[in-house]
Amino acid sequence: VLSGGKGAILPETDAMAGARLIVATDLDGNPREARVRQAVRISEAELRTTFPDQIVWQNVCLWSRRDGAVLSRKHETFGALVLDDRTWPDAPRETVARAMLDGVRQLGLIPSAAAARFLARARLMQDGFPDFSEAHLLDTLEDWLLPHLGDVRTAGQWKGFDLLPALRGRLNWDQQQALDAAVPPHFETPLGRRVPIDYAGAQPKIALRLQEVFGVTRHPMIAGQPLQITLLSPAQRPVSGQPPMRMSERTCAAAIPDTPGQKTRRRPIQRSGPSRAGHDPGLGQFAQGRAPSVAGGATMHAQHTGRVWRNGTWRQPRSLPASDG
């Protein structure tokens, strides 16, 4: 390497090929890699004596692709020549962080599971919301990531870095509230349980037991699209063949088998009269979500109402028994 920064070569058979420092007095003029045609040796002591004002110390902090880490070094240089190389143990944190940004651009963003969910939610927001596309985030690293990098300086540390606080820091309080309202992280059931919403696919979705949606009269919407709901059996398995559920004001119940081979635990209920529990003595158990207990057969006679429990519902008997009187 010449002091001006360009490269030059000497034949391996040249007597000065092994010299540490030489003065090249004649080159062949090749602009890419000149060949030294004439040179003389020079010692480091002679160089320091001859050019004392051109030998300086420089602090160097940069990302090394080969090492996968930020290197902090002190170099004593004469032009582009490095005469001495030492570690720089007390490099400022901001200097190291700025060098690490080049590593981030090479490695790319590596979000944790929580950060990935946040990014998926933010990218569903409409125009006027901050841009969370990966291209924009990489172009603006100095604005949102630099203050959070801390002591990260290797590829391994970057893979374990949590992006979520830095990503949340791009939003003010009003924007965070708007995000939580339009694209919430959880779906809250009427029973108060918070079910995490999965935003990894093309459509937001949740999976929960049927009983947990009793009381929901309108299908939940996320950023203008319906929330896909997968119903689970009591054994926490998706119901076989169950299409995406669409709720309406008439939704009350659905048949859910426990496991293959078992009987259905609950059946659809369609009420045409008063719905308060206990208003109709014959339907009181159903109004409370319970089927009458039938032992030893599928038919039960309700003497106080004159109706018969047959095939899963109360029915009028085909013919009433004759009176003895």
VENSUL-V478781 format. One record per residue. SS is DSSP state (alpha for helix, beta for strand, coil for the rest). D_CENTER is the distance of its C-alpha to the mean C-alpha in whole Angstrom. Layout:
ss->SS d_center->D_CENTER
ss->SS d_center->D_CENTER
//
This chain:
ss->coil d_center->47
ss->coil d_center->49
ss->coil d_center->49
ss->coil d_center->48
ss->coil d_center->45
ss->coil d_center->46
ss->coil d_center->46
ss->beta d_center->50
ss->beta d_center->51
ss->coil d_center->54
ss->coil d_center->56
ss->coil d_center->55
ss->coil d_center->59
ss->coil d_center->60
ss->coil d_center->61
ss->coil d_center->59
ss->coil d_center->55
ss->coil d_center->55
ss->coil d_center->55
ss->coil d_center->53
ss->coil d_center->54
ss->beta d_center->56
ss->beta d_center->57
ss->beta d_center->57
ss->beta d_center->60
ss->beta d_center->60
ss->beta d_center->57
ss->coil d_center->57
ss->coil d_center->55
ss->coil d_center->52
ss->coil d_center->49
ss->coil d_center->47
ss->coil d_center->48
ss->beta d_center->52
ss->beta d_center->54
ss->beta d_center->56
ss->beta d_center->60
ss->beta d_center->61
ss->beta d_center->60
ss->beta d_center->61
ss->beta d_center->60
ss->coil d_center->59
ss->coil d_center->58
ss->alpha d_center->56
ss->alpha d_center->58
ss->alpha d_center->60
ss->alpha d_center->57
ss->alpha d_center->56
ss->alpha d_center->60
ss->alpha d_center->60
ss->coil d_center->57
ss->alpha d_center->56
ss->alpha d_center->54
ss->alpha d_center->52
ss->beta d_center->50
ss->beta d_center->47
ss->beta d_center->44
ss->beta d_center->41
ss->beta d_center->38
ss->beta d_center->35
ss->beta d_center->31
ss->beta d_center->29
ss->beta d_center->26
ss->beta d_center->28
ss->coil d_center->26
ss->coil d_center->29
ss->coil d_center->28
ss->coil d_center->24
ss->beta d_center->25
ss->beta d_center->26
ss->beta d_center->30
ss->beta d_center->32
ss->beta d_center->36
ss->beta d_center->39
ss->beta d_center->41
ss->beta d_center->45
ss->beta d_center->46
ss->beta d_center->49
ss->coil d_center->47
ss->coil d_center->44
ss->beta d_center->46
ss->beta d_center->44
ss->beta d_center->47
ss->beta d_center->45
ss->beta d_center->42
ss->beta d_center->41
ss->beta d_center->37
ss->coil d_center->36
ss->coil d_center->35
ss->coil d_center->35
ss->coil d_center->33
ss->coil d_center->31
ss->alpha d_center->28
ss->alpha d_center->27
ss->alpha d_center->29
ss->alpha d_center->27
ss->alpha d_center->23
ss->alpha d_center->25
ss->alpha d_center->25
ss->alpha d_center->22
ss->alpha d_center->20
ss->alpha d_center->22
ss->alpha d_center->20
ss->alpha d_center->17
ss->alpha d_center->18
ss->alpha d_center->20
ss->alpha d_center->17
ss->coil d_center->14
ss->coil d_center->11
ss->coil d_center->9
ss->coil d_center->6
ss->coil d_center->6
ss->alpha d_center->4
ss->alpha d_center->5
ss->alpha d_center->4
ss->alpha d_center->1
ss->alpha d_center->4
ss->alpha d_center->6
ss->alpha d_center->6
ss->alpha d_center->7
ss->alpha d_center->9
ss->alpha d_center->11
ss->coil d_center->11
ss->coil d_center->13
ss->coil d_center->16
ss->coil d_center->19
ss->coil d_center->21
ss->coil d_center->22
ss->coil d_center->18
ss->coil d_center->17
ss->coil d_center->16
ss->coil d_center->12
ss->coil d_center->13
ss->alpha d_center->12
ss->alpha d_center->16
ss->alpha d_center->17
ss->alpha d_center->14
ss->alpha d_center->16
ss->alpha d_center->19
ss->coil d_center->19
ss->alpha d_center->18
ss->alpha d_center->21
ss->alpha d_center->21
ss->alpha d_center->17
ss->coil d_center->17
ss->alpha d_center->20
ss->alpha d_center->21
ss->alpha d_center->18
ss->coil d_center->19
ss->coil d_center->22
ss->coil d_center->23
ss->coil d_center->20
ss->coil d_center->23
ss->beta d_center->22
ss->alpha d_center->19
ss->alpha d_center->19
ss->alpha d_center->18
ss->alpha d_center->16
ss->alpha d_center->14
ss->coil d_center->14
ss->coil d_center->13
ss->coil d_center->11
ss->coil d_center->9
ss->alpha d_center->9
ss->alpha d_center->13
ss->alpha d_center->13
ss->alpha d_center->11
ss->alpha d_center->13
ss->coil d_center->16
ss->coil d_center->16
ss->coil d_center->17
ss->coil d_center->20
ss->alpha d_center->21
ss->alpha d_center->22
ss->alpha d_center->19
ss->alpha d_center->17
ss->alpha d_center->19
ss->alpha d_center->19
ss->alpha d_center->16
ss->alpha d_center->16
ss->alpha d_center->19
ss->alpha d_center->18
ss->coil d_center->14
ss->coil d_center->15
ss->coil d_center->12
ss->beta d_center->15
ss->beta d_center->18
ss->beta d_center->21
ss->coil d_center->24
ss->coil d_center->27
ss->coil d_center->28
ss->coil d_center->25
ss->coil d_center->23
ss->beta d_center->19
ss->beta d_center->17
ss->beta d_center->13
ss->coil d_center->12
ss->beta d_center->10
ss->coil d_center->9
ss->coil d_center->8
ss->coil d_center->11
ss->coil d_center->14
ss->coil d_center->15
ss->coil d_center->13
ss->beta d_center->15
ss->beta d_center->16
ss->beta d_center->19
ss->beta d_center->22
ss->beta d_center->25
ss->alpha d_center->28
ss->alpha d_center->30
ss->alpha d_center->27
ss->alpha d_center->27
ss->coil d_center->31
ss->coil d_center->31
ss->coil d_center->29
ss->coil d_center->31
ss->coil d_center->28
ss->coil d_center->25
ss->coil d_center->22
ss->beta d_center->21
ss->beta d_center->17
ss->coil d_center->18
ss->coil d_center->21
ss->beta d_center->20
ss->beta d_center->21
ss->coil d_center->19
ss->beta d_center->19
ss->beta d_center->21
ss->beta d_center->21
ss->beta d_center->24
ss->beta d_center->25
ss->coil d_center->28
ss->coil d_center->29
ss->coil d_center->28
ss->coil d_center->25
ss->coil d_center->25
ss->beta d_center->24
ss->coil d_center->28
ss->coil d_center->29
ss->coil d_center->29
ss->coil d_center->28
ss->coil d_center->27
ss->coil d_center->24
ss->coil d_center->26
ss->coil d_center->27
ss->coil d_center->28
ss->coil d_center->32
ss->coil d_center->34
ss->coil d_center->36
ss->coil d_center->34
ss->coil d_center->35
ss->coil d_center->34
ss->coil d_center->34
ss->coil d_center->35
ss->coil d_center->33
ss->beta d_center->34
ss->coil d_center->33
ss->coil d_center->33
ss->coil d_center->35
ss->coil d_center->39
ss->coil d_center->39
ss->coil d_center->40
ss->beta d_center->38
ss->coil d_center->38
ss->coil d_center->38
ss->coil d_center->39
ss->coil d_center->39
ss->coil d_center->41
ss->coil d_center->42
ss->coil d_center->44
ss->coil d_center->47
ss->coil d_center->49
ss->coil d_center->48
ss->coil d_center->45
ss->coil d_center->46
ss->coil d_center->46
ss->coil d_center->50
ss->coil d_center->51
ss->coil d_center->52
ss->alpha d_center->53
ss->alpha d_center->53
ss->alpha d_center->49
ss->alpha d_center->48
ss->alpha d_center->46
ss->alpha d_center->44
ss->alpha d_center->44
ss->coil d_center->42
ss->coil d_center->40
ss->coil d_center->42
ss->coil d_center->45
ss->coil d_center->48
ss->coil d_center->49
ss->coil d_center->51
ss->coil d_center->53
ss->coil d_center->55
ss->coil d_center->54
ss->coil d_center->52
ss->beta d_center->55
ss->beta d_center->56
ss->beta d_center->58
ss->beta d_center->58
ss->coil d_center->61
ss->coil d_center->61
ss->coil d_center->59
ss->coil d_center->61
ss->beta d_center->58
ss->beta d_center->56
ss->beta d_center->53
ss->beta d_center->52
ss->coil d_center->50
ss->coil d_center->47
ss->beta d_center->48
ss->beta d_center->52
ss->beta d_center->54
ss->beta d_center->58
ss->coil d_center->60
ss->coil d_center->62
ss->coil d_center->66
ss->coil d_center->66
ss->coil d_center->69
ss->coil d_center->72
ss->coil d_center->74
ss->coil d_center->76
ss->coil d_center->78
//
